[in-house]
Amino acid sequence: IPLIVRMRQRKSSKDLSAAWAYGVLACILLMLPAALRSTDQTFKVFAVANAALFSLVVVHVVRYR
């Protein structure tokens, strides 16, 4: 959320690499199926929230490029 706020305030994402953002998102999405199969509810909620929020970061990185 702080990354999104900072990008909105400056209306720029030049300090963040698009390749970095895509790489982190890919890693998060590749780990998501294992989290969803887990019996630990906290881990599931964290993984889904992490994927959703970082997806918003990537959307903003692309939007302000």
C-alpha positions in Angstrom: 0.0 0.0 0.0 2.8 2.5 0.7 4.3 1.9 -2.8 0.9 2.6 -4.3 0.4 5.8 -2.3 3.9 7.0 -3.2 3.3 6.3 -6.9 0.0 8.2 -6.8 1.5 11.2 -5.1 4.4 11.5 -7.6 2.4 10.2 -10.5 5.5 8.2 -11.5 6.9 4.7 -11.1 10.3 5.4 -12.5 12.1 4.4 -9.2 10.6 0.8 -9.5 11.7 -1.6 -12.2 8.9 -3.2 -14.2 11.0 -6.4 -14.4 11.3 -6.5 -10.6 7.6 -6.0 -10.2 6.7 -8.7 -12.7 9.3 -11.1 -11.1 8.0 -10.6 -7.6 4.4 -11.1 -8.8 5.4 -14.3 -10.7 7.0 -15.7 -7.5 4.0 -14.8 -5.4 1.6 -16.4 -7.9 3.7 -19.5 -8.2 3.6 -20.0 -4.4 -0.1 -19.3 -4.2 -1.3 -22.9 -5.1 0.8 -24.4 -2.2 -0.7 -21.9 0.2 -4.2 -22.7 -1.0 -3.7 -26.4 -0.4 -2.4 -25.8 3.1 -4.6 -26.5 6.1 -3.3 -23.3 7.9 -6.0 -20.7 7.4 -3.7 -17.8 8.4 -1.3 -18.8 5.6 -4.1 -19.0 3.1 -5.4 -15.5 4.0 -1.9 -14.1 3.9 -1.1 -15.6 0.5 -4.3 -14.4 -1.1 -4.0 -10.9 0.4 -0.3 -10.7 -0.7 -1.2 -11.8 -4.2 -4.1 -9.3 -4.4 -2.2 -6.3 -3.0 1.0 -6.9 -5.0 -1.1 -7.2 -8.2 -2.3 -3.7 -7.4 1.3 -2.6 -7.2 2.0 -4.1 -10.6 -1.1 -2.4 -12.1 0.1 1.0 -10.7 3.7 0.4 -12.0 2.3 -0.3 -15.5 -0.2 2.6 -15.3 2.4 5.2 -14.3 5.0 4.0 -16.9 
